[in-house]
Structures are given as structure tokens and as C-alpha cells.
Amino acid sequence: MAFDAVLLVSFGGPEGPDEVEPFLENVLRGRQVPRERMQQVAAHYLEFGGVSPISGQNRALVEALRAALDTRAADLPVYWGNRNWHPFLADTMRTMRADGIRRAAAFVTSAYSSYSSCRQYLDDLAQARLAVGEGAPEVVKLRPYFNHPGFVGPLAAGLRAGRAQAGPDAPVLMSAHSIPAAMAGTCDYERQLRETGRLVAEQAGEPSDGWALVFQSRSGPPQQPWLGPAIDHAITSLPGAPPAVIVVPIGFVSDHMEVVYDLDRVAASTAAARGIRLVRAPTPGTDPRFVAMICDLIDEADGRAAPAVLGDFGPAASPCPSGCCPAPPRAGPSAGR
């Protein structure tokens, strides 16, 4: 059975000061995160007027995807639902059912495999279908796309532009969201990130040993091991105090809160304190190559196109194997998008 709709699935974010704490309470429900930590993250949002960039970016992606599908004569309506804030997935699926949608391709705004970025979204989709009940559309999650040309290409272009701004001696840090080490041990997240970093560096003409993978946005208790090194530590440890450093946010598809706050403010401030200028490459956003990639993934899942991949890893499994990316004990998602 062919797809008759596309569903953009994302994290969600507040769109006003009054929404910040309710949103964060949704994110952290059932998690052992101190209220002080939640209030710290709330303050980050309030510095931006209580508005997360992610919602506006998702609206722009929906419109760009609709236009791209139109150019391919693909008569597929595009819907949008979130894990943690309006429009919630269950509400969107009720709309889809009312519109007569029977089978949708779900594109998740995370390129990698981990509990938080893959399995949890599968669970969210299943729970939303249960909440909708009889007549809920079947939803097929598109595969992780960490090594797809449409994801790697925009990041590599951003690195090339960053190199032109920062000069030939600036080191390159490829940044991604940290996750608990226990979670990382149950999935291919770190391995996939290293492959993406390698592919981005290769396409940008960088030496294979000229970049480092770093992590950001950890939200767990200090005693819980998370993936490292942290980007701030990496910046302060740069040898020779270079005049600039290039940061490529390979772990993110758009410039949401964890990019504009954790990189553009915190990491940039850390660099400036050492006299280093931080040059941050853009995320794919609505780059035409990235939007075309979504169309390609739909065609691939529908059996109309072969998988497009770079490197030697091959395409990630689709559909995801039963039991992939299991939740480790007391896994906690980030609260900062």
C-alpha cells in the first residue's frame, strides 16, 4: 500500500513565556531532574522571549517539503506533530484520520539512531495511534539518514564556508548532543556520528585527522557518565590558542535552542574568553538538498528508489528492527531544544 501523506515528527518547543514551564514539565515528566535544573533551562528560553526557534523552523520545513513534493507531482499532504508540545502527535493523527489518511511516511527531525532520537519516537507514534483509536492511520518511520548525501552535503558546504571565514589554521569541532554512556552502549549513535563527521570533512576537503567529535547539551546528574568531550572543554583545551575555531553542528537538522544557546552563546563565550573567534556552520534547515532528501527517503520506503548513501556503512535498517535502541535504565532526554 502506497503512502497517502507525510508526517513531520519533531521534539516541540514553547512559543511564548507562559508555555516554557508547561513544555519543560512535559519533557521531564517521569524523569529525576531537579526543579532547579528545569528552571535553569527555562531561563535560557526566556532570554529568547520564551520562544523556541524549532517551531518556526518546522513550519518552514513543512512548506519547503510541500513545494518539493509538488515539483515531483507527488500528491501527498504534509502534516506535523510533536512529542512534547503543540501540535501534539495524537492531535495531528486525529486530523489525519478525519482527512481520510490511511498510511503516512514519518520523517523524524533526528538523523541518528539512539533511544531518544529513534526508539522513543517509534514509541511516541505507537502511543499516539493508541490514543486516536480505531481508524488511526498506519505510520511508517523513515530510516535514519546520517550518511545520506542530502544531509552530509549541506553540512560540508557549511564547513567550507566556515573555513573561508576562519582561515586555514582554525581547528574543526563537529558537535552533537551528548547522551548518557549507558544509552550510547545500546545503539550506533556515536559510531554514526563519527561516520557523518568523516564524510563531512571529506566532502569539505579537510584532512581526515583535522577534526574532532565533541558533545554538548548534557542534562543528566554529574555522577552519571555522558558522552564527551564537552565542547567547552574541547575549546579551552585547544593547543596554541588559535585565532578561530570552526564548529559544525552535525548532530542537528535546524538551528533550534540547543544550537542558538549552547553553541552561539555559551560555546562562543567560552571561546571569546580565550581570545578565539567561534565560526559556527549552519544546520541543513531548509537547504534544497535536505528537503529533496526527505522526498528521496519517501520514494525509497515506498519501493520506488534505491537507498542513497555515502561511505561504507550502507543504509540504516528500515523499518527499524524490533528492539533497536532500547531504553537504558533511567535514560533522560534533553530539555533544551
Secondary structure, 3 states (H helix, E strand, C coil): CCCCEEEEEECCCCECHHHHHHHHHHHHCCCCCCHHHHHHHHHHHHCCCCECHHHHHHHHHHHHHHHHHHHCCCCCCEEEEECCCCCEHHHHHHHHHHCCCCEEEEEECCCCCCHHHHHHHHHHHHHHHHHHCCCCCEEEECCCCCCCHHHHHHHHHHHHHHHHHHCCCCCEEEEEECCEHHHHCCCCHHHHHHHHHHHHHHHHCCCCCCEEEEEECCCCCCCCCECCCEHHHHHHCCCCCCCEEEEECCCCCCCCHHHHCHHHHHHHHHHHHCCCEEEECCCCCCCHHHHHHHHHHHHHHCCCCCCCCCCCCCCCCCCCCCCCCCCCCCCCCCCCC
